[in-house]
C-alpha cells in the first residue's frame, strides 16, 4: 500500500522546526540569557555542546554587526560548555549543537528537499547501502582519529564530513518511514474490514 505523502511532510516539518530551533537559541540567548539557557538545556541530550567544537553567532560591540564563526579561535580542545563567550570586540552566542551536528541537520533538510528531484517521495526502496557506507566513511575517519587522540579535527572538517552524511540520510530514513506508514495503514485497513464484517 503505497502512495501517501504524509511521511515526507512529517519529516520535512520536523527538520524545519529542529533547524529553526537550533538557530533560534543563540538569538534568544543574546536577548535573554535565562530563556536562552532553556534552549541549550533542551539540546544537551543530543550533543556534547563543547565550545571548542561549536559555532557561535557573534554580535559586534561596535556597530552591532552579526557574523558566524568558530566559538574559540583555535581548533585546540577545550572542555568549556559556555553558552556565551566574551571577547574584547564582540560577544559570541553558541549554537546549541556542535559544528558537525549543525551540518548534519541542515544537510538532512537540504537532502530531503532535493529528494523529490531524483526519486518518488512515496518510494519504500533504499538506494544502494554502499552509498550510505561511502557517505559515512569521511565522518568515521574524522571522528575516530579525533576520539583516539591521533589528531584534533577542525570545525571546517566537521562541517564537511557532517554535511556528506547528513545529505545522504533522508534517502534512507524516508523509505523506512514510508514502509512503517504502509504497514500501519495495512493493519488499520484489516481492522476496518473486520469491524464492517462484524456489523454485517
N, C-alpha and C positions, 0 to 999 in steps of 0.2 A: 504494500500500500504506500505508494509514493505520491508526491505532488504538493505537500504543504510547504509554505514558505515560513511558517512560524519559527522553526529553529534558527533560520538565518536572521530573522527580525529580532529574535530574543538575544542571540549572540552579539549582533550589531549594537543593540541597545545597551547591553551590559558593558561592552568595550567602550562605547562613547561615554557612558556615565563614569566608568572606572578611570579612564584617561582624564576626563574633566575634573574629577575629584583630586587626582594627583597634582594637577597644575593649579587647582583652587587653593590647596593647602598653604603654599608659601605666600600667596597673595593675601589670604586671610591672616596668616601669621604676621605679615608686615603691617596690618592694621590693628590686630588684636591678638597678642601673644597667647593669652589664655585659651581663646577659641581655637587658634591655630594648633595648640598642643593637643587638642582633641582629635584633630585630623592625623597628626603624627602618631598618636596612640592607636588610632583605628588601623593604620597601615603597618604598625610594628609587627604583627604576626606574619606579615607577608615578606618582610625584608629586614636585614641587619641594620640598615639606616646609618652606616658609618659615614661620617663627614668626608673622609679621605677618598671614598669611592662613590661619592654623590655629586650631583649638580646643584647649584644654587641659582636662584633668581636674585640678582644684585640690584640694589637701589642706590644710586649715587647720592652722596650727601651734598654735592654741588649740582644744581640743575634738576635733580630727581630723575635722571635717565635710568631706564631699566635694561639690564643685559642678563644673559645666562652664561654660566661657565662653571668650571671646577670649583667646589666649595673651598678646597685648600690648594695653595699654589703649586704644590709638587705632588707626584704620584706616590710619595712615601706613605707607608701605612700609619694610620692614627686610629686609636680606639675611641676617639671622640664621637659622640652621637648628638652633638649640639645642633639645635634647630636654627639658631641664629648665630651668624659669625660676623664679628665686628672688625672692620679694617679702618685705616685712617681716612680713606676717601669714599668708603661705601659700606653697606651692610648687606650680608648675604642671608637669604632665607632658603633653607634646604628644601629641595623637593623630597617628599616623604618616602620615596623608594630610590634605590641606588641607580647609578647611570645605566647599568646593564638592564635592570628591570624597566626603567623608562623606555629604553629602546625596544625591549621585548613587547611591552604592552602597546606602544604606539605602532610598532610594525605589525602586530597582530591585527590592529584596526585597519591598517593600510592593506594588509594581505586579504582581509575579509572584504574590503571594498573592491579589490582587484579580482577576487574570485569569480564573480559573475561573468567576467570577460573571457574566462578560459574554460569554465565548466558550468553545468547546471547547478543551481543552488540547492535543488531538491535531491541531488545525487547522494547515494549511500556508499559509493565506491571511493576507496582511497587511491591516491596516486601511489606510485612505487614506494615501498618502505625505504628503499635505498636513497631516495631524495631526502627523506627525513633524516636518515643517518648522515648524509653529506652535509645537511644544514646544521646538524648537531656537533660535527667534528670540530669546527673552529671554537665554539664556546667551551667544549670539553677540554681542548688543549689549553686554552687561555685560563679556564677555571682551575684545572688540576695542577698545572705548573705553578700557579699562584698559591693554591692550597698547600702544596708540599714545600713551599718556600724556595722554589728554584728561581723565581723572579717575581717582581711586582708589576702587575698589569697597569695600564693607564685607562683613564675614563674613555678616551677615544677608542681604544681597542675593545673595551667593554661594550661600548655603544655599537660598534661594527658587528661584533660576534652576537650580541643580543638581537640586533636587527635581522640578521640572517635567519636565526631560528624562529624569531617572532613572526616573520613574514610567512614562513612555511607552516606554522602550527594550525591556522584556520582551515587549511586544505585537508587536515586530518581530524580536527575537532568537529567541524560541521558535519561530515559524513556520519560520525558517531552519534551526534545529536539527531540527525535525520533518521538513523536506524532506531534509536530509542523512541523517537516520536512515532514512527511507523509501527513499532511493536506495541506501544501504548494505545494507539488508535485501533490496531487489530484486536487487542484484548477488549477494548471498550465496545467495538462492533459486535464481538461474540456475545458479550454480556447483554447488549441491547436485543440481540436476536433471541436469546434465552428468555428475557423478560417478556418479549412480544409473544413467544410461543406459550408461555405460562398464562398470559392473558387470554389467548385464544382457547 
